């Protein structure tokens, strides 16, 4: 009896253990099935329509400040990290030589205007002289005609008649010489006025160029932004094209997201993007739009591109930069700097359209008008010099206009 009881107890214990193990296996299997079904539903409704990467960085324009003329630096009015406005003077070069050249050009323009005035006056005198010579010829021909009528009656001598004929010949020669002189003088001013005479225009161009040279001794900021990489020092002699500093407009930044080539098949221009920056963490979301794709991978534009045809080759998954523009409101609320890391999620639900459409409607336009004032001031300076050296009547006419 005791032996049977002892044998039954281990059997019951083993049966209970097996039932517990079976229940645990069933629960684990059900949990795995639920997780698999949940992941499948999540993949089908979310992950399938989204591409993500953390290989993304803020990029933007770096506007280099370079002189257009050679000169010595006499003033630096901005430094690294400082915010500057468009048109603000950043660097000044010594203007002494440029001002001397401008004064010489202005004096030459004034002298040229007066010289051309003299050509116009001389041509008018030559026209009057031509008229006088024509009158002399008409008078000589009339005298000759009278004497020829009287020659038959013997009222005048043959010598007097010969003198009359010589006077006509001399008058013709004088008229011809006056005509040639007038033609030569008129050729220098034909079809022009003093203001648009070629000599005046050439001298005016020299003044314009000299004025711009003086204006270029001051280097303004082409755009508003933050100064970076100041490399210039006082007293430094700089040449045209030398990079003195840079201005970075942080209100125009974008994101370059480097997606793997396997992720690009479903990404299209215009798709919405959600981004987060490591600077602010996941609590701050940025909203953007895909606006373009790079024409090649980063490796293809490297200084030393890979030579896969050498035979010693290992395939590496390539990445292609995708440009994403950010909502200006998000940038204004949470500014970003160039080079910061971003996490990108592209919603690929809408996959219509070509992957590389050949359109340029969304191309950004970068312009600045900070250099226009110098050109307008140069034109006004030239007009003032010409007007001051015109004849009084012409000067009053210009003043009235």
Residue, then its C-alpha position, 0 to 999 in steps of 0.5 A: x500500500x505504501x509502495x503504491x502511494x509513493x509511485x502515484x505521487x511522483x506521477x501526479x507531480x510530473x503530470x502537473x509539471x507537464x501541464x504547467x509547461x504546456x500552458x507556458x508554451x501556449x502562452x508564449x506562442x500566443x504572445x509571439x503570435x500576437x506580437x507578430x500580428x501586431x508588427x505585421x499590422x504596424x508594418x502594413x499601416x506605418x512602416x511600409x509607408x515610411x523611410x527613416x535615417x539618422x544619417x542627416x545633417x543641417x546644411x546651408x549657404x556659406x557666403x564668402x566675403x572677398x575683395x574685388x580690388x587689392x588694398x590694405x585693410x584699415x577697418x574690420x567691423x564684424x567678428x565671428x558669431x556676430x549677426x550682421x544685416x544685409x549691406x552692413x560694412x564688414x571690412x574697409x580698405x585704404x581708399x587713398x589711391x582709389x580717390x586720387x584715380x577718381x579725381x583724375x578721371x573726373x578732371x579728364x571727363x570735364x576736360x573732354x566735355x569742354x573739348x567736345x564742345x569746342x569741336x561742335x563750335x568749330x564745326x559751326x564755324x566751318x559751316x559759316x565759312x562754307x557759306x561765306x565761300x559759297x557767297x564769294x563764288x556766287x559773286x565771282x560768277x555774277x561778275x564774270x557773267x557781266x564782264x562776258x556780256x561786255x567783252x563783245x562791245x569792247x567795254x572791258x579789256x581781255x585782261x579784266x575778263x581773265x581776272x574775273x575768270x581767275x576769281x571764279x576759279x579761286x572762289x571754287x577752290x576756296x569753297x571746295x576747301x571749306x567743304x572739305x574742312x566742314x566734312x572733316x569737322x562734321x565727321x567727328x560729331x556726326x549723329x551725336x550730342x555732347x552727352x553721348x559723344x564717343x570721347x565723352x562716353x569713354x571718359x564717363x566710363x573711366x569715371x564710372x570705373x574709378x567711382x566703383x573702385x572707391x566704393x569697393x574699398x568697403x565690403x558690405x554683407x551681401x545677406x543677413x546672417x552670422x559671421x564665421x571664419x574671420x581670417x583678416x587682420x588690420x594692416x593686412x594687404x589683401x588681393x582680389x578673391x582672398x576669403x576674409x570671412x564668411x556670412x551664414x544666413x541661418x534662416x535659409x538652411x536645409x537638411x541633407x538626408x543620406x538614405x541608403x540606395x535600397x530606401x530610395x525607390x519609394x521616395x518622391x519629390x514633394x513628400x512630407x517629412x518629419x524631423x527631429x534634431x539632436x540639439x532639441x531632442x525628440x520633443x521638438x518636431x520639424x516639418x519639411x518637404x523633399x525637394x530634390x536628389x543629388x546627382x550622385x552618391x557621396x563617394x562619386x564626388x569624393x576627392x579620391x573616388x573608389x576604384x572598383x575596377x581594380x579587382x580588390x573590390x568589396x561591395x558597400x551599400x551606397x548612400x545618396x543625399x536627399x535635400x529637404x527644406x524646412x518650414x520657416x516657422x519651425x526654424x524661427x521657433x527653434x534655430x539650427x546651425x550648419x552641421x547639426x545632426x537630424x533624424x528624418x522620417x519621410x512619409x512615402x504614402x504618395x508615390x506618384x510621379x517620377x523619381x527624378x522629374x525634370x522640372x526647375x519650378x522649385x529651384x531657389x533664387x539667391x539675389x542681393x541688391x546691396x551693390x546696386x547703390x554704388x552703380x546708381x551713384x556712379x551714374x549720377x556722378x557722371x551726369x553731374x560732371x557732364x551737366x556742369x561742363x555743358x554750354x549754359x543753355x544745355x546746362x539749364x535744359x538738363x537742370x529742368x529735366 
